[in-house]
Amino acid sequence: MHYYIITGASRGLGKALAEQALARPDTTVLGVSRHATIEHPRYHHQPLDFSDVVAVENNLHKVFMTRPDASSITLINNAAVVGEIGYLGEHQNEHFAFVFDVNVIVPAMLMNTFLSAYGNLGCPRTVLNISSGAAQRPVDGWGAYCASKAALDMLSQVAQHEQELRGSGVRIRSLAPGIVDTEMQEQIRSSDERQFSQVARFEAYHREGHLAQPQEVAQRIMRWITQPTPAQEPVVLRIDTLP
């Protein structure tokens, strides 16, 4: 059985990834998010709110169960928030804790527990962290989001380096999926131009049909995950560089 653990599986890209995985034979998907929106005999759900770090830690044993029949195990850290859009100096300090908890702390805990639980298995094991192009460039109004995704990229690189030193065979990647038509994009388009100077540009992306559909992006990601890993593949990737 091929097992997929997908966070944020109730909507957007996470839901599309879960549905793409379930379309393949011999797969089981565990969705981890606040609500379940998928009904399928091979879909299971673990309700968790990633802004509640203590609750996540107390329930990790329910996510990373023993899987002796695994042909492969894949963790996709997809859940993320952009947070309140606005300039530094104009936020409540709690904003930073919220964004970093959801975008970095919980994915780090999940990745850490995945490696602890499955690091010594003989089957293929993959951790895919969904990052953003905003990890590589400053975007006004997105300070916490940009910084949290940059942290996720570096954490992925360190973890992959460690696994290579240990010779575990675990593949860890961080992927920017491009501009995808999700609820996060709706939030971005509704922001104030004084807090985000590029709002008109993102409105044009939507109006002119330049947003990628979650199903198309998920299909491309799933096709890549199930292929053999190319030699010298970088840890930090963009969707347009996938084979």
C-alpha angles and dihedrals in degrees: 000000000000110000125205124189108194126181121209089025096152097080148358120011093348093057091045090051091050092050092048091051092049090052088068121080122253095022133131122191127202109196117203115198141101096274137028116230100162124085114194133131091239095045121095127180135215111190112219136154108216092204087068101070094176092055091048092052092048092053102042091104088065091056100045103045124162109278107187093167095054117138087181137348124210129184116198113192097200105143113105143146131213089208125205109341111229146103125286109262091041100068133091106247090237088070092074094050091051096050095043093046092055099036103037117005098052095041088050091051091048093048092046092051093044091055092046093049101039107018094105098045120114098223124091111280126191135182113196117187114195106224133167142239084243087074088071102045139034115257117188113239093020100080098134093041094050092046094046093051091047088053090051091052092052093044088054092051093049092047092050091049090052093049091050090051089052093044092228096145092227114146117216121184138169115210132192104210098197126237105330127187100248139131088269088064090052089055091049093051091051094055125112116261089226088062097038118026095196098058093112090054092054091046087055092051088058097040094049095044097248096134116105116236116242092233093055093047092046092050091053093047093048092048089053095046093054095050124087112272111260117235115265093010110169120240094229111058142173124220092241091059096056116111 
